[in-house]
Amino acid sequence: MNTNLSSDMNKGNEDSTQTRLLEAGLRIFGLNGYEGVRTRTLAHEAGVNQSAIPYYFGGKKGLYLAVARRLTEAVQDDFLKQALIETEEIEKRSKEEAAEALKKVMTQFSKTMIGNHEANARSVFIAREQLQPTEAYDILYEQFFQPLHQMIAVLVSKLMDLDAKDPKTILIAHAIIGQSVAFSVAKETYFRRQGIQDLDEAHVALIAKELGEMSIRTCSGYSH
């Protein structure tokens, strides 16, 4: 067999094994937490040999942290990197531009959090880390929540004539972000109230659009 072809096939198998473990880890760690998961269960769910976990990740903890890193990379690729670029120097723009930027960011963030089954798994993992932070939360915070939160705070400060670091600004930014998080982690209540069992693409788009518009109304309706 051609040496380069063999090397490519081996690399493909390695990538597939790691990807399956990361995907299984996102689901199972989210549902059961770090302490509630055994490496045997992870390997079985991923359909790989148990020895692959220490081989590729150094052990269960390494896999758990890798899941957190992969989650933040996915969010950054989905919308965060571009959103950060598009909102640079927003302080120099008009309030109308800031409002449109806020609506767009929150619409995209909402789709990322509630859009599909992978988004569901992300939400569960994030919710568990919010309630019971581990070392993985440092990764989620530094690479995802902190830049998102700071960006929203800057947009809010522009719309409300507040300082971006004012405690009130941070509170309002957190409340705006929380509207999307609520839909991602409290879906069952929404499903029962609406008499549905799942969200199709059109329903996700409707929710995201409304949450984007609500973010602007939150700022305009908030009393100083």
Salt bridges, closest charged atoms under 4 A:
ASP15 OD1 - LYS11 NZ 3.05
GLU23 OE2 - ARG70 NH2 3.87
GLU45 OE2 - ARG27 NH2 3.14
ASP77 OD1 - LYS81 NZ 3.40
ASP78 OD2 - ARG122 NH1 3.09
GLU86 OE1 - LYS104 NZ 3.08
GLU89 OE2 - LYS92 NZ 3.67
GLU100 OE2 - LYS103 NZ 3.52
GLU118 OE2 - ARG122 NH2 3.71
GLU135 OE1 - LYS61 NZ 2.88
ASP161 OD2 - LYS95 NZ 2.81
GLU188 OE2 - ARG192 NE 3.09
GLU210 OE2 - ARG217 NH2 2.48
GLU213 OE2 - LYS209 NZ 2.87
